[in-house]
Structures are given as structure tokens and as C-alpha cells.
Amino acid sequence: MALKDIDFNGLKDKTVDAAKDMAGKVSVVVNDTVEKLKRRDIMTAPFMIEMIRTATNMYDHGWDERNGGNISLMVSEEEVAKYLDLTAVIREIPTGFDAPTLDGRYFLVTGTGKYFKNVQYAPDVNLGLIRVKDSGRTAELLWGYTDGGQFTSELPAHLMSHAARLAVDPDNRVVMHCHPGNLLAMTYVHSLDEKDFTRTLWQMCTECIVVFPEGVNVLPWMLCGTNSIGEATAEKMNTARLVVWSQHGIYGAGKDLDETFGLIETAEKAAEIYMKIAHLHIKNTITDDAMWQLADRFNLTPRSGYLKPRK
Ligand SMILES: [Zn+2]
């Protein structure tokens, strides 16, 4: 081929295109690496540290024997993105129920069959971080359940309760379930009427009406792990942050893990006092008048109709 036959302009264009292509690929790799380097270790995330501490504390309180209990904590996308690649879905897990208002929400959730006592030693096995999609019917796993496991069998009750609480309180972030011994015992010997149950708890410790002025709601015994108990719990969550599951345990909801833990802790303390004194001759109690004074002092509204009218 003679020199005059060579298309130097075409060759130049091809070389420029190839160089641009290469530069583009290099920039993608560089950007990916920069993003990865910017991402922090999820074990240093405040939400992860709090979750591990809370699960451990609940176990230490004797509320979560064996694989009992479960927690779901809603985390913002912004917070998750500091630690995880939001496009890297490990696997998709069907949920078996609808929760359309939760699409795109992220939850850190305890795993099914997992023991709270082990969460602190192997968080990535016992916890998982999921993103909800398809009107709640699918959970995308972004982190955790590294042994191939999945979220708690009580996810219906958790996500339906999250949806119910968010409708009442946009700041709600936590749903927590456990088996505190005295509350559970109380459901064997006390009326399950919600007003009676609440009034008894309020009368056991002065601070109860301050901590849960809306009272506690109560479900009769139901089969756990089903959509039915999930729907019933969520319905009860419309009017209170605490829902007792008779002969089983309790559900709590709140703005953060501390608040939710504290709610259950306070109700359980009241139930403990009740179980200590229920069989004794009771000489004194906290009167309705005293509770009205507390309501005024702390500027709160007790559940309507639960106290006798003011004198
Ligand atoms: Zn349970």
C-alpha cells in the first residue's frame, strides 16, 4: 500500500475514539474506587451499634430466650448509602404480604431462628438490611444473613405495624417484639380488657401514665408468624405504641431503640409489681385523682375514658 492510500484522517478519528473510550472506562473504575473508599464500615454505623447493644440488652433482661423476639429499625437511604452500595442487591426475598406505603424504605431486621444472645458476636449472620419494593411483596437484601438466612417470621407484624405507626407518627422508626416474663404472666391472671389492663399497669408505678398515656392495647391469643396477627397488631398500633400478645409477649413501637426499649421496660416493671402484689391484700393505690395531677404536671392526655372524670 502506498503512503498516499492511507486514510490519515480516519486513522486519527479512530485513535481519538479509542482514547476517549479508554478514558471513559478508566474514569468509571476510578469513580467506583473512590465511592468504595468513601463508604465506611457498616459495623461503625450508629444504627448498627445501637441495634447490637439493644438486642444484647434485651437478652440480658431475660426477654428473648432462645430465638424469641425480633426487632426492625427503619434507616434512611442517606444513612445506608454512607456504608453500602445501594445498587448491590445480594438476593431478593418474597415477603408474602402487601405494605405499599413502605416501598423504598430500608430496615435493619433480626433474622428468623436467630438468638439475640448471638447478635453481638456475629451481627452479619443474625441481622440483615433490606429494602422493600413491589408494594411490600419483595425485600431486597443489601447486607447480612450471610448464612443464607432471612428476616424474622414476624416481618408481617413488623412492617404492617411500621406502616400503621408512620401514619400516626411520621417519626416512628422502631418496632420491637419480646417475651418479658411479668407481662406474659399477667395475661394468665388479669382481665384482657384493654381499659382494665391499662389501668392496672398505670396504678403499679407513678411514671406509667407519663410514659404511656395512651395505654396498652391487648390481643387475645393468636397464631404467631401469620398475616392475620400482623394485621391485628397493626390495627392495635393505630391507638397505642404497646400491644400485648396474650400468653406470648409484647410489641412496642417508637422513635428510636431507646424509647421503644424504655416503653417495654416500664410496662414490664409495672407488671412485675402487679405479680408481686396481686395475691396480697392491697391497702393503697395510685388514685385517678393522682393520675389527673400527673397528667397536668406533665402536660399529657390520658386515653379518653380510661380515668374517672375529674372531681
Ligand atoms: Zn414471640
Boltz pocket constraint, residues with backbone or C-beta under 6 A from the ligand:
constraints:
  - pocket:
      binder: B
      contacts: [[A, 68], [A, 69], [A, 177], [A, 178], [A, 179], [A, 224], [A, 248], [A, 249]]
      max_distance: 6.0
